[in-house]
């Protein structure tokens, strides 16, 4: 089973948006997908609740008493995580995933929070050593702004403790298309291509990575 974790302890960075769109992408490509909403806010579950029946099916799994009930025939599990994850819960989430995508907002507060989290992540013994592949995404970016350029530079220079670069996949703009899609239980890939062409183009590097062996542990 393919397991993809969307994680950043900082709230409001768009984890649910990434989780729902990634889940939809794989479902549209014929995979049996389960979306696990581990966040008490239940944003991903709310999205599933309004999802039209005529769209690609996505199963749900909610965290109950620390355990996920996942359908046995699941091909791809996408986990949407809460803010403020402590060390014990962080280790548990990481142990269940092959791939982690970390969204970061273009603001000084979010960049500093990302720095602290990445330090914490690397301090967890054995977490990084090819047991999970991690990539970052700049999310809800207002293009052509100074802070967007600063975030892009920061994410592009991040390295792992072994000196290897931490992959920075793409910058996703702050687009109303995500809001319109979320209201209907859809992803941007299920809206009219003529309206979402640029957004889809921004997703391409991340989707290529997720579809490749580079996003899987050795």
N, C-alpha and C positions, 0 to 999 in steps of 0.2 A: 504494500500500500504506500503510495506517495504521500508524504506528510509535509505540509508547508505551514510555517508559523509566521504570523504577522505580529511583531512585538516591538514596543517601545514603551517604557514605564511612564513616559510623559503623556498626559491626557490631551485629547483634542488634536492629535497629529494625523488623523485620518486613517487609523487602522481598519475600521469597519469598511471604509470605502475601498481600500485595497483588497480586503478579504472577500467582499461580495463580488467585486469585478474579477478577481482571480478565479473564484469558484465558478462564476458564470462562463468565463473563457474555457475552462476545462470541460464544463458540462456541454457547452455548445460544440465541443470537439469530440463528443461521444463518450466521455468518461463518466463513470458513476461517482458523483461528487457528494461529499458530506461537508457541510459548513458547521463547525463547532463554535458556538458563541460562549466564550468563557468570561465575558464581561458582564457584571451585574446590570449595566445599562441596557443590555439586550438589543443594541442597535442592529446587529446582523440578523438576529431572530425576528425583529420587527420587519426588516426588509424581506425575509423569507415569508412572513405571514401575509404580505400583500403581493407576493409574486404571482403573476398570472399562471393559470394551469396550463396554458398552451405554450409556455416557454420551456426550455430544457430543464428537466427536473433536477433539483438539488435537495438532498436530504438534510435534516437538521440534527444536531447533537448538542445538548445543553449540559454544562457542567453541574452535576448534582452530587453533593457530598464528596467532592474531590475526584469524581470519576466520570468519564465520558462513555456513554453507550453509543457505540458506532456500528452501523450496519455492516455485516460481515462481507458483503460484496462491494464495499467501497474501494474505488480505484484511487481517488485523490481525497485526502482530508485536509481542509483548510481551517486553521485555528485562529480565531480572533480573540486577542487577549486583553485583560483589563489594564488600567493604569495602576501605578504604585505597586508593582510586583516585587515582593521581597526575595531574598536569596534562595530560600527553600522552594518557593513556587517557581522562581525563575529556572532553577536547576531542573525541576520537574518538567516544565514546558519544553526546555531545551532537549531533555532526554527523550522526548516523544517525537521530535522533529528531525527531518533530514535537511530541511532548508528553512532559513529564516530571512524574512524581508523586513527591514527596519525603515519606516517612513520618518522623515525629519522635516519640520516646518522651517521656513526662512524667517527666523526671528532670533535676536541675540539670546533670549531666554531658552529657546529650544535648542540652539546650537550648544550652549553651555550644558544643558541637561543631557544632550547626546554625548558630549565628551565624558561626563561623569558615568553615564550608563555603559559606554564602551569600555572604560577602565574597569568597571565592575564586572562586565562580561568576561573580559580577558583574565580577571583574577580568579574566576571559577576554574579550578584545576580540572584539566581533561576535557573541558567543554569544546574547545576550538580544534583540537588535534584531529582534523578530518572526520570528526563525528557529526558535524553539522556545517553546512555551507551558508555563509551570511553575505547579504548584499544590502546596500542602502538605496533609498529613493528620496529625492527632494520632492516634497508634496505640497500641494496648494500654493504653488509659487506664483507670485506676481512678476511676470517676466520683465526684463530690462530695468530691474531695480538694483541698487547697490547691495542690499542684503541678500538678494537672490544670487548675485555673483559671488558674494562672500561664502554663502552656503555651498555653492557648486565647487569653489576652490577647496573648502574645508573637506567635503566628502571625497573629492577627487584625490586628496593627499593622505587619507586615512590608511594606516598599515596595521597588519597583524603583529603579534609579538615576535614572530619569526622573520619579520621584515617584509613579508609579502603584502601586496596591496589588497585592501578590503574593497571588493568590487562596488563601484558606484554605477548604478544602472541607468538612471534617467531622471529628468525633472518633469513632474506633472503639474500643469498649470492650474490655477484656481479658476475652474470653469463651471458655469451654471449647468452644463450638461450632466455633471455628477449629481447635482441636486435634483434635476428633473428625472433622471434615471432612478435614483433612490426612492423618490416619492411613489414610483410605480412598481417597485420591486424588480427593477431591471438593471442591467449594466450598460455602460456606454457602447458596448459591442452589440447591444440589442436595440439601440436607437438608430435613426436614419444615418447611414454612412455619410451622406452629404453634410450633415450637421456636426458629425463627430470625427471627421477625417483627421484633423490636427491632433485631437486627443488620442485617437488610435495610433497615430504615428509616434506619439510620445511613449506609448506603452510598448512599442515593438522591441526595444532593447531588453526590457525586463521579461517579456514573454519568450523571446529567443533564449534567454538565459535559463528560465524555468523549464523550457522544453529540452535543454541540453544536459549532457552528463556533467557539465561544469557546476551545476547547482546541486549535485548529489555527492554524498560522501564516497570516498574511495572504498 
